[in-house]
Structure formats: C-alpha cells, structure tokens
C-alpha cells in the first residue's frame, strides 16, 4: 500500500490513530509528534507540521487534552524509528 504524501497530515493522523488503539498511550498526538521530530529532525518536522495544518480535518480542529506516559512514548519512538 502506498504511503500518503509527506506533509499532507495523513501519515501523522494514521500514526496517531494507531497509537491511540494501543491503549497505553494517553496522548497519541504528542507521541506521534515526538516520533516525527526524532525521525525528521526539529526543523523539517516543523515544516511538515505547518504544511499538514493546511490540510486540517475536523478531528484535528478540536484539540484533545490527553496525557501520555513516558514509557509508552519511549516504546513508540523505538518502534516507529527503528521499524520494529
């Protein structure tokens, strides 16, 4: 299956959704952002975030205030950056 275009926001949304389904992540958006910053670097990730915000959907427009655990964040970062 082809991945969505980088910067469209679709990859971020998919990652956020998959993290939310895990159940051990309190704030999947924050974890997804941390993964993106680690994978692409802060500068490139910020450019992608700006680009992605142009493609906002209603589910992004309603900010969620959910927290995450540090262990879940580190597990997710290792899984998604190392491909495992």
Buried (B, 14 or more C-beta within 10 A) or exposed (E): EEEBEBBBBBBBBEBBEBBBEEEEBBBBBBBBBBBBBBEBEEEBBEEBBEBBEEBEEEEBEEEEEEEBEEEBBEBBBEBBEEEE
